[in-house]
Amino acid sequence: MPPEPGRSASGPEVVDVSGLPDGAGGPEPGWSASGPEAVDVSGLPDGAGGPEPGWSTSGPEAVDVGGLPDGAGTVEELPGRPPVAVVEAYAELARRVLAGPARLGRTRLVAVDGPSGAGKSRFAAHLADALAALPGGRPPVVHTDDLLDGWDDQVTFWPRLDEWVLAPLRRAEPGAYRRYSWVRQRFLPRPVPVPVAPVLVLEGVSAARAVVRPELTLAVFVTAPASLRLTRAVVRDGPGILPELRRWHAGEQAHFAVDDTATRADLLVDGAPTLPHDADRYYVRIR
């Protein structure tokens, strides 16, 4: 029985993205500095409450940019150094989304893309939680896995998504889709409504593909080390899933390479950060 690609109770799936553009694979486990000496973060609180918004590491010493507004730190490109990792607040990102233009009818479309197992579903859920506290309430979240017609429909599902969800919203009308059952291997008859709302969060592999970029208010690409993503998949589903996963991974890698998704995203997020922080309230931005 195949799992739902990218989402399950114990964690998402995995993909080898070694063919992605430079920088799209994210830092390796334990990364905390760009120089030969690691940043010592042992003196920080043990994850409780997280560091001050804007805490980052750009080299052998830590950079504190906590004077910026509530989590509104940015990643700076320093000469001769890689981008600075910055802890930002989901609440601040939610406010920025609501302040952005609605390009899909009256809806602000946020796409959360990235390889399987990187933490897309988790990021989308936390952003939805933050938006729930603001005018307009909790946004609908559509997972692209729910629209796939099995393993072989990895990136070819888009016309179905466009017809059922995006096209109605362009007309400021509610949409609806039928959810695919990976157990029964067919679409379920009961429609899942997608109301017209200030924000729609679209999560899944290829959610930020080129065809929809003009309608996006925000494109997010979540990444994590390939070894960690592989571990998550094997621990959750067992080695028997590997034949299908290998084909899935190859498809993801090919799509991201052609689409240039990571480079064109507005926000590149570390889905496996080592910086101490409150993961429910903050995320780590690496570009």
Disulfide bonds with the S-S distance in Angstrom:
none
